[in-house]
């Protein structure tokens, strides 16, 4: 007789074998190549809803990007991306995040920005020091978060490899 914890684990493993009837056949993928883990995988592979998996991954990227933003950028641009109305411009609704090329946004994050700029029709003349985001994964997550959250670009999604390619071109 398994312990209560073992019983929960067995129930969970059994639930992996069940497929929701509402899912279409082309939305479900199984992994028979994992049969080396357990012989039952070949006969009853777990079903994965790829659409839910994609949504979960996108949510995780946004959450990680938000964490980078809050730790590196929010001190000047605010938690809500509205800036401080005096020295630092807003990111929310900024045409910079909607229209500027990816390479320019990455360059600003890596190298900072000095001098007069116009954001949402208002002149800003200050200095943005590089926030210290140097890891490609953090930079990709931050860029995804900025473009989606503040730029309104819903389909924006960046990988560390894309960021590395942009960095090489800089």
Phi, psi and omega in degrees: 000119181289156176293167178303323179293318178295322178297318178297320179296316178298319178297320179296314180298321178295325181292335179293336181280338183279145178241131177294131182296336182287345181282138178283152184301322183282353177267354185250132178235141176242166185234072180295341179294348180268016183296343178292342179289314179205140183301331181292343180298323181294320181278323184224070181292148178293145179265141180236125175276104186295327180294317177294323178297316178299317179295320179295320178294318179297319178295322179294319178297316179298319181293319177293319177298320177297320178298317178296316180301311183296327182275334186245330190246330188294336181300328178258315186270356177084152179300328181267001179076014184269004179072190179249008176068356181237304186253321186247128184287161177286149172262329181295123180075008183288135176294340177298317181279341178275318195246333184292149177295153180305318183299324180290320178294317179297318179300317179296318180295320183281324187247349183085187183207136179227143174110177182287137175221161176245126178231124181052038176082003181245139178281136176231135179225091180210187180239131173252115175284152176300131184286354177090024176267104184243338180289132184299322179293315177298319180294319178296316179296318179296314180297319176299313180298312182300311182296318182284311187287313187254337181265347180073018180265093188296328184271000183296128176204125184236147178249160176302326180294320177296318179295319178299320178296319178297317180298319178298324180286338178285000000 
